[in-house]
Amino acid sequence: MYNKLIEKIENKKAKICIIGMGYVGLPLAIAFARKGFETVGYDTDYERVEKILKSDSCLRHINFEDYRPLIDHGHLHVVSTGIWSEADVYIICVPTPLSHDRGPDLSYVESAVRSAADYMRPGNLLILESTTYPGTTRTVVKNLLSAFVVGKDIFLAYSPERQDPGNEIYTVENTPKVVGGITAQCATAAAMLYGGLIGHDKIEIVSTTDAAEMVKIFENVYRAVNIALVNEMKMLCDKLGINIWEVINAAATKPFGFQAFYPGPGLGGHCIPIDPFYLTWRARQVGMSTKFIELAGEINTYMPEYVVGKITDALNSDQMCMNSARILVLGVAYKKNVSDTRESPAFKIIELLEERGANVEAADPHVENYQCDIPEKIEWADCVVIVTDHDAFMSPQIIAALEKAVVVDTRNFLRAGTGAVRA
């Protein structure tokens, strides 16, 4: 069965079912279909599936016309009813949020594995891509596949997603992949599959699924801790009257020993604000306190409060108070040039401003329900807060309006010459 699976993968005859058509699953399904694999994308959200089939409105950084030929020619199918029973490979790309007590919520993963298990047959490969704590694949997922002997009847692996929505340089088709399997054959099968997608030289096989799971969380903890460090340096530089952006740019000229991170209004997206807590939860299970991670979380969580303080300063400098002030938040997506609003600090900033009596409106050209005439909104506002540095905000009309406004720029978007008060 293993040899037959490898032969199918090598000849691109393996049929692939990807469960979850969000920011991870949809690009992955498109990539496999482009490489010649017959691919089915499955999602329980009927409306999401309909949008994928008709337009690109669900993920604005993915152009519908780029993948429409794959659908028209039958290489890519996207469905909301019935997981593909003919698939040889099942890849799970579903959310892994936090529970109410800030612990792991694996309900989406468990549901997806159960659904796949109903259709799996000997010789199949199942890969989990969802970010999770070390040990999930080896225990939770494997236990749900107890009807099979993993490594003999079926093959089970973990390969963390490494997608960066909106990144035009590194995509799912050229970013290296890490793979770990329950057995050596499990790992090899997954490596062969992804090697056919991005090239075998871009595959890094680690010894276990636990190690592969740890890789992804470590990547995100690394970013969270360094972002917290630069956010703290930003606040200190403000107290010392030093421009943090100048400091970072100068430090970045060092060709070794330094990697530039930049301050901002807080963390957003599904990964960095959430994933470190999966590791702190796992650490507590083995009796260890992850002090760096917890401190980083405190600093990054505080940043919206800090931004609101800078907004108060900006209003005071123009002889205005927060109560009844008209404030425009520019950008509600968590990062530039995408429509993803998950965990965006913009919403916490808006909440805090409204608690203080401000009249708040928000504008974002990429996010449905926030699209509007931005120069007109800037004219309305007493203060403009740049939370997301979309390229669309660089239009001459918007820049001209901002140059006349009281601005709190949390992203160094305007840089110099506008009289902006930077947060």
Residue pairs with C-beta under 8 A, 6 or more apart in sequence:
1 122
1 123
1 152
1 153
2 123
2 155
2 185
2 189
4 123
5 14
5 88
5 123
5 124
5 125
5 155
5 189
6 188
6 189
6 192
7 13
8 14
8 88
9 88
9 89
9 189
9 192
9 193
9 196
10 192
10 196
12 35
12 36
12 37
12 196
14 37
14 88
14 89
14 193
15 37
15 38
15 39
15 40
15 84
15 86
15 87
15 88
15 89
16 29
16 32
16 37
16 38
16 39
16 40
16 87
16 88
16 89
16 91
17 39
17 40
17 41
17 42
17 83
17 84
17 87
17 89
17 90
17 91
17 116
18 25
18 28
18 29
18 32
18 39
18 40
18 41
18 42
18 90
18 91
18 93
19 25
19 42
19 43
19 83
19 90
19 91
19 92
19 93
19 94
19 112
19 115
19 116
20 42
20 43
20 92
20 93
20 94
20 95
20 108
20 112
20 130
21 29
21 41
21 42
21 43
21 45
21 48
21 49
21 52
21 78
22 43
22 48
22 59
22 93
22 94
22 95
23 59
23 163
23 165
23 270
23 340
24 93
24 129
24 130
24 161
24 163
25 41
25 43
25 91
25 93
25 94
26 41
26 52
26 59
26 62
27 62
27 163
27 171
27 172
28 91
28 93
28 129
28 161
28 163
28 172
29 39
29 40
29 41
29 76
29 78
30 62
30 66
30 67
30 70
30 76
31 171
31 172
31 173
31 197
32 39
32 197
33 39
33 67
33 70
33 75
33 76
34 70
34 75
34 173
35 196
35 197
36 75
37 75
37 196
38 74
38 75
39 75
39 76
39 77
40 76
40 77
40 78
40 79
40 84
40 87
41 52
41 76
41 77
41 78
41 79
42 78
42 79
42 80
42 82
42 83
42 84
43 49
43 78
43 80
44 80
45 80
46 80
48 58
48 80
49 78
49 79
49 80
51 57
51 58
52 58
52 78
53 71
53 78
54 64
55 64
56 62
56 63
56 64
57 368
59 165
59 339
60 338
60 339
60 366
61 165
61 166
61 337
61 338
61 339
67 76
70 76
71 77
71 78
77 84
83 90
83 115
83 116
83 118
83 119
84 119
85 119
87 119
87 124
88 123
88 124
88 125
89 124
89 125
89 126
89 127
89 193
90 116
90 120
90 124
90 125
90 126
90 127
91 126
91 127
91 129
92 109
92 112
92 113
92 116
92 126
92 127
92 128
92 129
92 130
93 129
93 130
93 161
94 108
94 109
94 111
94 112
94 130
95 108
95 130
95 270
96 104
96 105
96 106
96 108
96 109
96 130
96 131
96 132
96 274
96 278
97 105
97 108
97 270
97 274
98 104
98 105
98 274
98 277
99 105
102 277
102 281
103 277
103 281
104 132
104 133
104 278
104 281
106 132
106 136
106 140
108 130
109 128
109 130
109 132
109 136
109 140
109 141
110 140
110 144
113 126
113 128
113 140
113 141
113 144
113 145
114 144
116 126
117 144
117 145
117 147
120 126
120 145
120 148
120 154
122 148
122 153
122 154
123 153
123 154
124 154
124 155
125 154
125 155
125 156
125 157
125 186
125 189
125 190
125 193
126 141
126 145
126 154
126 155
126 156
126 157
127 156
127 157
127 158
127 159
127 190
127 193
128 136
128 137
128 141
128 157
128 158
128 159
129 158
129 159
129 160
129 161
130 161
131 160
131 161
131 216
131 217
131 220
131 270
131 271
131 274
131 275
131 278
132 213
132 278
133 213
133 217
133 278
133 279
133 281
133 282
134 210
134 211
134 213
134 214
134 217
134 279
134 282
135 210
135 213
135 282
136 158
136 209
136 213
137 156
137 157
137 158
137 180
137 182
137 209
137 210
137 212
137 213
138 182
138 208
138 209
138 210
141 156
142 150
142 156
142 182
145 154
145 156
148 154
150 156
150 182
150 183
150 186
151 182
151 183
151 185
151 186
155 181
155 182
155 183
155 185
155 186
155 189
155 190
156 181
156 182
156 186
156 209
157 179
157 180
157 181
157 182
157 186
157 187
157 189
157 190
157 209
157 212
158 179
158 180
158 181
158 209
158 212
158 213
159 177
159 178
159 179
159 180
159 190
159 194
159 212
160 178
160 212
160 213
160 215
160 216
160 219
161 216
162 175
162 176
162 177
162 178
162 216
162 219
163 172
163 175
164 170
164 175
165 335
165 338
165 340
166 335
166 336
166 337
166 338
172 197
172 198
173 197
173 198
174 198
174 202
175 198
175 202
176 198
176 202
176 203
176 204
177 194
177 198
177 202
177 203
177 204
178 204
178 205
178 206
178 212
178 215
178 216
179 187
179 190
179 191
179 194
179 203
179 204
179 205
179 206
179 212
180 187
180 205
180 206
180 207
180 208
180 209
180 210
180 211
180 212
180 213
181 187
181 188
181 189
181 190
181 205
181 208
181 209
182 209
187 205
188 205
191 200
191 203
191 205
192 200
194 203
195 202
195 203
206 212
206 215
216 275
217 275
217 276
217 278
217 279
220 271
220 272
220 275
220 276
221 275
221 276
221 279
221 293
221 296
223 261
223 272
224 267
224 272
224 273
224 276
224 293
224 296
224 297
224 300
225 292
225 293
225 296
226 259
226 261
227 261
227 263
227 264
227 267
227 272
227 296
227 300
228 295
228 296
228 297
228 299
228 300
229 261
229 296
230 244
230 248
230 261
230 262
230 263
231 263
231 264
231 299
231 300
231 303
232 299
233 244
233 247
233 263
234 244
234 263
235 306
237 243
237 244
237 247
238 244
244 263
245 262
245 412
245 415
248 260
248 261
248 262
249 260
251 258
251 260
252 258
252 260
262 411
262 412
263 303
263 410
264 303
264 345
264 410
264 411
265 303
265 304
265 307
265 345
265 346
265 349
265 387
265 410
265 411
265 423
266 300
266 301
266 303
266 304
266 307
266 345
266 348
266 349
267 273
267 300
267 301
267 303
267 334
267 343
267 345
268 333
268 334
268 335
268 341
268 342
268 343
268 344
268 345
268 346
269 334
269 335
269 340
269 342
269 343
270 340
270 342
270 343
273 300
273 343
274 343
276 290
276 293
276 296
276 297
277 297
279 290
279 293
280 290
280 293
280 294
283 289
283 290
303 345
304 345
304 348
304 349
304 352
305 352
306 423
307 345
307 349
307 385
307 387
307 408
307 410
307 423
308 349
308 352
308 353
308 356
310 408
310 421
310 422
310 423
311 322
311 327
311 353
311 383
311 385
311 408
311 423
312 322
313 421
314 383
314 406
314 407
314 408
314 421
315 321
315 322
315 325
315 382
315 383
315 406
317 406
317 421
318 382
318 383
318 406
320 382
320 383
322 353
322 356
322 357
322 358
323 356
323 357
323 358
324 357
324 358
324 359
325 357
325 358
325 359
325 382
325 383
326 358
326 359
326 361
326 380
326 381
326 382
326 383
327 353
327 358
327 359
327 360
327 361
327 381
327 382
327 383
327 384
327 385
328 360
328 361
328 362
328 363
328 377
328 378
328 380
328 381
328 383
328 384
328 385
329 346
329 349
329 350
329 353
329 360
329 361
329 362
329 363
329 385
329 387
330 362
330 363
330 364
330 374
330 384
330 385
330 386
330 387
330 388
330 393
331 346
331 362
331 363
331 364
331 386
331 387
331 388
331 389
331 390
331 393
332 341
332 344
332 346
332 347
332 362
332 364
332 367
332 370
332 387
332 388
333 339
333 340
333 341
333 344
333 346
333 364
333 366
333 367
333 388
333 390
334 340
334 341
334 342
334 343
334 344
334 345
334 346
334 388
335 388
336 388
336 389
336 390
336 391
337 366
337 390
337 391
337 392
338 366
339 366
339 367
339 368
341 347
341 367
344 387
344 388
345 387
346 362
346 387
346 388
349 385
349 387
350 360
350 362
353 360
354 360
361 377
361 380
361 381
362 370
363 370
363 371
363 372
363 374
363 377
364 370
364 371
364 388
364 390
365 371
365 374
365 390
365 392
365 393
366 390
366 392
374 393
374 397
374 398
374 401
375 397
375 398
375 400
375 401
378 384
378 398
378 401
378 402
378 405
379 401
381 405
382 406
383 405
383 406
383 407
383 408
384 402
384 405
384 406
384 407
384 408
385 407
385 408
385 410
385 423
386 393
386 407
386 408
386 409
386 410
386 411
386 413
386 414
387 410
387 411
388 411
389 411
389 412
389 413
392 398
393 399
393 413
399 414
402 414
402 418
402 420
403 418
403 419
406 421
407 414
407 418
407 419
407 420
407 421
408 420
408 421
408 422
408 423
409 420
409 421
409 422
409 423
410 422
410 423
412 422
414 420
